[in-house]
Amino acid sequence: MDNTPIPDAPDFSRRWINLADPRLGAAVLSASDEFFAPRERLLQAGSPVFIPGKYDDHGKWMDGWETRRKRHSGHDHCVVKLGLPGVIKGIDIDTRHFTGNFPPAAQLEGALCDGVPDAATRWVALTAPISLQGNRQHFVAIDNPHSWSHVRLNIYPDGGVARLRVYGQVSCDWTARSPDHTYDLIALENGGRMLACNDAHFGSPNNLLMPGRGLNMGDGWETRRRREPGNDWAIIALGHAGVITRIEVDTAFFKGNYPDRCSIQAAWVVGGTEQSIITQSLFWPTLLAEQPLSMDAVHSYAEAVQALGPVTHIRFNIFPDGGVSRLRLHGQMAALP
């Protein structure tokens, strides 16, 4: 994973998750053309790379999706199934390393459908046509309250795009779910959302909420080495208010850099700004008292989980710093007021 901070990146790219992440099940379903570079590279993790002197059977190897030069009217496009349906807050159309072969313009459309979009699918423009430049990232905020399951990237008329990121909030319908069932209440697929953390130098805290176990040490939340008193922390909003009965802390792949200990505080929070929630979290009651951690292991807690009743937010503390791959909070949904 490439976790290098992006200079001047807008808030939506930090606050929301990438709905087009293949780890969530996102995939490029189709493309009008992919002669020079395959469509799958469009969603790959990490920053695009350029390898001088590398060629394949179709020409210069490029790290992205690239179509042939169009010699007739029309434009190229590709259809992306989002990993999870959600409300799109913004996008990044990345043309890095594409200089004389980038599209002059692009546009994003959205659709909400089951299965694969077809001729009857209704597509809605989420952006106006966007002027593109070569070798740069193009961040565009989107103000649309609806949920989308698929997006279509139109490029005018042809060319190459290195990466597409679709940042948004996962849509999760809890109305049909049983209150007697146990859920991972902070999982991304259940609407869990990272609100804030004090440090994410080596890895995004959103990785804590991803499905499955981590793929490697880069697929987790890892902070820098702390050289001052205190501890690192992350604040997470549950996908639905609930009563927590079991907790899992997974340090997969973290060996010489896992935290020495962890603890969790929790509370029922109504309203408030991000900063006010951060401040108040210092005083939330303890859900899980400090527990020792070990390298590359799943730590499961049930008896140690305190009976706090329904909660909506947690503060995950690690002492003093380090990396954690995944965090699971299993429990039953609670009635909303």
Backbone torsions as a table, in degrees:
resi	resn	phi	psi	omega
1	MET	NA	142.0	176.1
2	ASP	-102.1	113.2	-177.6
3	ASN	-112.0	21.5	178.3
4	THR	-63.4	125.7	179.6
5	PRO	-57.6	140.5	179.4
6	ILE	-94.2	117.4	-179.2
7	PRO	-59.2	133.6	175.1
8	ASP	61.1	21.2	177.2
9	ALA	-67.3	141.0	-178.5
10	PRO	-69.3	162.7	-176.1
11	ASP	-60.2	-35.5	-175.8
12	PHE	-63.4	-26.6	-179.3
13	SER	-76.0	-16.4	177.1
14	ARG	-100.0	-34.7	-173.2
15	ARG	-78.8	-34.6	-173.5
16	TRP	-111.1	161.4	-178.6
17	ILE	-88.1	161.2	175.8
18	ASN	-83.4	105.3	-178.8
19	LEU	-68.6	-16.1	179.6
20	ALA	-96.7	27.0	179.5
21	ASP	-82.1	123.6	178.9
22	PRO	-58.8	-24.1	177.6
23	ARG	-64.7	-22.4	176.9
24	LEU	-91.9	-2.8	-178.5
25	GLY	103.7	6.4	178.7
26	ALA	-67.0	147.6	-179.9
27	ALA	-157.6	149.0	171.8
28	VAL	-84.4	113.9	-174.4
29	LEU	-80.5	-35.8	-176.8
30	SER	-158.3	160.0	176.1
31	ALA	-149.0	143.5	179.9
32	SER	-65.7	-26.1	179.8
33	ASP	-164.9	147.5	176.0
34	GLU	-151.1	44.1	-172.0
35	PHE	-62.0	-45.5	-173.6
36	PHE	-90.3	-30.2	-179.1
37	ALA	-153.3	134.7	-172.0
38	PRO	-70.6	151.0	-175.8
39	ARG	-62.7	-29.8	-176.3
40	GLU	-59.7	-29.1	-177.7
41	ARG	-67.9	-18.3	-176.9
42	LEU	-60.2	-31.3	-175.4
43	LEU	-105.2	3.1	-175.8
44	GLN	-58.2	148.4	176.3
45	ALA	-70.7	157.3	175.9
46	GLY	83.0	164.4	178.8
47	SER	-74.0	147.9	176.9
48	PRO	-65.7	152.4	-179.8
49	VAL	-121.2	160.4	174.9
50	PHE	-124.5	127.9	-178.5
51	ILE	-115.6	102.3	-179.7
52	PRO	-58.2	138.4	175.0
53	GLY	78.9	2.1	179.9
54	LYS	-92.8	122.7	179.4
55	TYR	-130.3	156.2	172.2
56	ASP	-125.8	-166.2	-175.1
57	ASP	-65.9	-17.8	-177.2
58	HIS	-105.3	-3.4	178.7
59	GLY	133.1	-149.2	-178.2
60	LYS	-65.1	130.3	177.2
61	TRP	-72.4	126.8	179.7
62	MET	-127.0	141.3	-177.6
63	ASP	-89.9	81.9	-179.2
64	GLY	167.8	-163.2	176.6
65	TRP	-105.3	125.8	-178.4
66	GLU	-139.6	129.0	179.0
67	THR	-97.5	165.6	177.8
68	ARG	-73.8	168.9	177.6
69	ARG	-70.5	124.9	-176.1
70	LYS	-80.3	128.0	-178.4
71	ARG	-111.9	19.5	177.5
72	HIS	-149.9	175.6	-176.6
73	SER	-69.6	162.7	179.0
74	GLY	110.6	-172.1	-178.6
75	HIS	-149.5	163.1	178.9
76	ASP	-93.5	159.4	-180.0
77	HIS	-157.8	162.3	171.4
78	CYS	-141.4	151.7	-178.1
79	VAL	-111.5	128.7	-177.3
80	VAL	-117.4	126.6	170.1
81	LYS	-85.4	121.2	178.0
82	LEU	-69.5	149.3	179.8
83	GLY	-63.0	-37.8	176.5
84	LEU	-140.5	138.2	176.3
85	PRO	-61.5	146.6	-179.3
86	GLY	-170.7	172.9	175.3
87	VAL	-87.4	120.8	-174.8
88	ILE	-84.9	126.3	-178.6
89	LYS	-100.4	-23.4	-179.1
90	GLY	178.1	166.0	-178.5
91	ILE	-135.6	163.5	172.4
92	ASP	-130.9	113.4	173.4
93	ILE	-99.9	111.0	-168.6
94	ASP	-106.6	118.2	179.3
95	THR	-109.9	22.3	-177.6
96	ARG	-56.5	134.6	-179.3
97	HIS	77.1	-6.6	171.6
98	PHE	-95.3	112.2	-174.5
99	THR	-113.5	-64.1	177.8
100	GLY	-91.7	9.3	-174.6
101	ASN	-134.8	21.1	178.4
102	PHE	-88.4	156.7	176.8
103	PRO	-73.8	141.9	176.3
104	PRO	-67.5	-24.0	-177.7
105	ALA	-153.3	161.3	177.9
106	ALA	-151.0	163.1	177.1
107	GLN	-149.4	146.2	178.5
108	LEU	-113.4	134.2	174.8
109	GLU	-119.7	156.8	179.6
110	GLY	-127.2	154.3	175.9
111	ALA	-145.2	153.1	175.4
112	LEU	-123.7	111.1	-177.0
113	CYS	-156.2	160.0	173.1
114	ASP	-91.3	140.9	178.3
115	GLY	76.2	-152.1	-175.9
116	VAL	-93.2	130.8	177.1
117	PRO	-57.4	144.6	178.7
118	ASP	-133.0	-165.5	-175.8
119	ALA	-63.8	-23.1	-178.8
120	ALA	-88.8	-5.9	-177.4
121	THR	-67.1	135.8	178.5
122	ARG	-93.3	119.2	178.7
123	TRP	-102.1	138.0	-178.7
124	VAL	-119.1	131.2	179.1
125	ALA	-68.5	122.4	177.4
126	LEU	-96.4	-19.2	174.9
127	THR	-137.3	158.4	165.9
128	ALA	-75.9	167.8	174.1
129	PRO	-55.9	133.4	-175.2
130	ILE	-108.4	126.2	175.5
131	SER	-72.5	130.2	-178.7
132	LEU	-110.0	153.8	172.1
133	GLN	-122.2	161.8	179.6
134	GLY	-80.2	149.5	172.0
135	ASN	57.1	47.7	177.0
136	ARG	-158.0	165.3	176.1
137	GLN	-97.1	139.4	-179.1
138	HIS	-118.3	102.5	179.0
139	PHE	-91.2	129.0	-179.0
140	VAL	-133.2	119.9	176.7
141	ALA	-74.9	146.4	179.5
142	ILE	-125.4	129.3	-179.6
143	ASP	-114.8	87.1	-179.4
144	ASN	-147.4	124.0	-172.3
145	PRO	-82.3	-4.2	-173.1
146	HIS	-87.0	158.5	177.0
147	SER	-91.8	147.2	-178.6
148	TRP	-134.1	144.5	178.3
149	SER	-105.9	-22.3	-178.0
150	HIS	-138.5	151.7	171.4
151	VAL	-129.8	154.3	175.5
152	ARG	-124.0	121.3	177.6
153	LEU	-96.3	115.1	175.7
154	ASN	-97.8	131.3	174.7
155	ILE	-117.7	140.3	-173.5
156	TYR	-120.5	120.0	-12.1
157	PRO	-90.7	-21.6	-174.3
158	ASP	-160.2	-176.3	175.1
159	GLY	125.5	-159.0	-173.3
160	GLY	-127.0	140.4	174.8
161	VAL	-126.9	129.8	-176.3
162	ALA	-75.7	-49.7	-176.2
163	ARG	-144.8	151.2	170.5
164	LEU	-126.4	124.2	174.8
165	ARG	-117.2	134.7	-179.2
166	VAL	-122.4	100.7	-175.0
167	TYR	-90.2	133.1	-179.7
168	GLY	-169.7	-177.4	-180.0
169	GLN	-105.8	127.3	-178.9
170	VAL	-63.6	135.9	175.2
171	SER	-95.9	126.3	-177.3
172	CYS	-134.3	121.2	-179.1
173	ASP	-94.9	109.8	-179.0
174	TRP	-92.9	-5.5	-171.6
175	THR	-64.6	-30.8	-177.5
176	ALA	-94.2	5.2	-176.1
177	ARG	-90.8	149.6	-178.0
178	SER	-81.8	131.9	177.4
179	PRO	-71.1	-12.0	179.9
180	ASP	-90.0	-9.3	-177.7
181	HIS	-86.1	154.0	177.0
182	THR	-98.6	132.4	-178.4
183	TYR	-127.2	157.0	166.4
184	ASP	-81.7	101.7	-168.6
185	LEU	-74.4	-10.1	177.3
186	ILE	-112.3	3.8	178.8
187	ALA	-62.7	143.9	178.8
188	LEU	-57.2	-41.2	-177.8
189	GLU	-67.1	-15.4	176.5
190	ASN	-103.5	12.8	175.2
191	GLY	90.4	5.6	176.3
192	GLY	-59.7	146.5	-174.3
193	ARG	-143.8	130.0	175.2
194	MET	-75.2	128.3	179.3
195	LEU	-97.6	-42.9	-174.7
196	ALA	-166.2	158.8	170.6
197	CYS	-152.0	161.9	-177.0
198	ASN	-87.7	-18.5	-177.9
199	ASP	-162.9	141.7	177.0
200	ALA	-147.2	48.4	-170.8
201	HIS	-62.0	-41.3	-175.0
202	PHE	-107.4	-12.2	-177.0
203	GLY	-168.1	141.5	-176.7
204	SER	-70.7	139.1	176.2
205	PRO	-66.0	-19.4	175.7
206	ASN	-58.7	-26.3	179.3
207	ASN	-61.5	-27.0	178.9
208	LEU	-58.1	-29.0	-172.5
209	LEU	-99.0	-0.7	-177.1
210	MET	-68.4	155.0	176.9
211	PRO	-71.7	160.0	176.6
212	GLY	69.3	-175.1	175.2
213	ARG	-90.6	160.1	-179.8
214	GLY	-60.7	148.8	-178.8
215	LEU	-83.6	-29.4	-179.4
216	ASN	-167.0	-174.9	-177.5
217	MET	-66.9	-23.3	178.3
218	GLY	-78.0	-11.4	-177.2
219	ASP	-99.5	60.8	179.9
220	GLY	-165.0	-175.2	175.5
221	TRP	-102.1	120.6	179.7
222	GLU	-135.5	129.2	-179.9
223	THR	-98.0	166.6	177.0
224	ARG	-69.1	170.0	175.5
225	ARG	-72.4	122.6	-178.0
226	ARG	-76.8	126.8	179.6
227	ARG	-113.9	16.5	179.4
228	GLU	-140.6	166.5	-179.8
229	PRO	-62.2	160.5	177.3
230	GLY	112.1	-166.7	-179.4
231	ASN	-149.1	164.2	179.2
232	ASP	-93.0	158.7	-173.7
233	TRP	-156.0	160.5	174.1
234	ALA	-142.7	143.5	-179.8
235	ILE	-114.2	130.6	-173.5
236	ILE	-128.3	135.1	173.1
237	ALA	-92.9	128.9	177.5
238	LEU	-66.0	151.4	176.1
239	GLY	-66.9	-28.0	175.9
240	HIS	-152.0	143.0	176.0
241	ALA	-56.0	139.6	-177.4
242	GLY	-162.1	174.0	177.9
243	VAL	-105.5	117.1	-175.4
244	ILE	-83.7	130.1	-179.7
245	THR	-120.3	-20.7	-179.6
246	ARG	-148.7	142.1	-177.2
247	ILE	-129.4	140.5	174.3
248	GLU	-125.4	132.1	175.6
249	VAL	-121.0	116.2	-173.8
250	ASP	-110.6	120.1	178.6
251	THR	-103.6	31.0	-178.2
252	ALA	-47.9	129.6	176.6
253	PHE	74.8	-11.7	177.0
254	PHE	-88.8	113.6	-173.9
255	LYS	-118.5	-62.5	178.0
256	GLY	-90.3	8.9	-173.8
257	ASN	-141.7	21.4	175.8
258	TYR	-79.9	155.6	178.1
259	PRO	-66.6	152.1	176.9
260	ASP	-70.6	-38.1	-177.3
261	ARG	-148.7	167.4	173.6
262	CYS	-145.6	161.2	172.2
263	SER	-151.9	164.2	179.6
264	ILE	-135.4	131.9	171.0
265	GLN	-110.1	157.2	-176.4
266	ALA	-151.8	157.9	179.4
267	ALA	-163.2	161.9	169.9
268	TRP	-91.8	117.4	-174.9
269	VAL	-116.7	130.4	175.9
270	VAL	-121.7	119.0	178.2
271	GLY	71.4	-165.4	179.2
272	GLY	94.6	152.7	176.2
273	THR	-86.8	169.0	177.8
274	GLU	-58.2	-42.8	-178.5
275	GLN	-67.4	-38.2	179.4
276	SER	-68.3	-35.0	177.8
277	ILE	-67.6	-40.2	177.2
278	ILE	-58.9	-46.3	-178.7
279	THR	-64.2	-47.0	-177.6
280	GLN	-67.0	-27.3	-176.7
281	SER	-62.1	-23.3	177.3
282	LEU	-60.6	-24.5	-173.9
283	PHE	-110.8	6.7	178.1
284	TRP	-66.4	149.9	178.3
285	PRO	-68.0	160.3	-176.0
286	THR	-83.3	125.5	173.9
287	LEU	-91.9	-39.1	178.3
288	LEU	-137.0	114.7	178.5
289	ALA	-65.8	165.0	-177.5
290	GLU	-51.8	131.0	-179.8
291	GLN	-127.8	139.3	176.6
292	PRO	-71.0	145.4	177.9
293	LEU	-115.7	158.1	176.7
294	SER	-129.2	166.8	-175.6
295	MET	-71.7	143.4	165.9
296	ASP	48.2	53.8	-175.5
297	ALA	-149.2	155.5	172.6
298	VAL	-94.4	121.6	179.4
299	HIS	-105.4	119.9	-177.1
300	SER	-112.4	135.1	-177.7
301	TYR	-130.8	130.4	175.0
302	ALA	-130.6	-58.0	-179.5
303	GLU	-63.7	-29.7	-178.1
304	ALA	-79.2	-10.3	-179.3
305	VAL	-75.4	124.4	-177.7
306	GLN	-78.4	146.8	-179.2
307	ALA	-84.7	86.4	-179.3
308	LEU	-93.6	-8.4	-173.8
309	GLY	81.7	-165.1	-176.4
310	PRO	-65.2	139.6	176.8
311	VAL	-136.2	160.4	179.3
312	THR	-119.5	-21.4	-176.2
313	HIS	-139.0	152.7	173.7
314	ILE	-132.1	156.8	170.9
315	ARG	-118.5	116.4	-179.3
316	PHE	-96.9	114.4	-178.8
317	ASN	-103.7	134.8	171.3
318	ILE	-120.5	143.9	-173.4
319	PHE	-123.6	127.4	-15.5
320	PRO	-85.3	-21.9	-175.6
321	ASP	-161.7	-171.7	174.1
322	GLY	123.7	-159.0	-173.3
323	GLY	-128.5	138.5	175.0
324	VAL	-129.7	137.4	-176.1
325	SER	-83.4	-53.1	-176.5
326	ARG	-141.6	152.6	175.7
327	LEU	-132.5	128.9	179.5
328	ARG	-124.3	133.6	175.6
329	LEU	-123.3	101.5	-177.2
330	HIS	-91.8	137.0	179.5
331	GLY	-176.6	-176.4	-179.3
332	GLN	-106.2	142.8	179.6
333	MET	-65.6	147.3	-179.6
334	ALA	-112.8	151.5	179.0
335	ALA	-65.3	137.7	176.6
336	LEU	-84.6	149.3	-178.7
337	PRO	-68.9	NA	NA
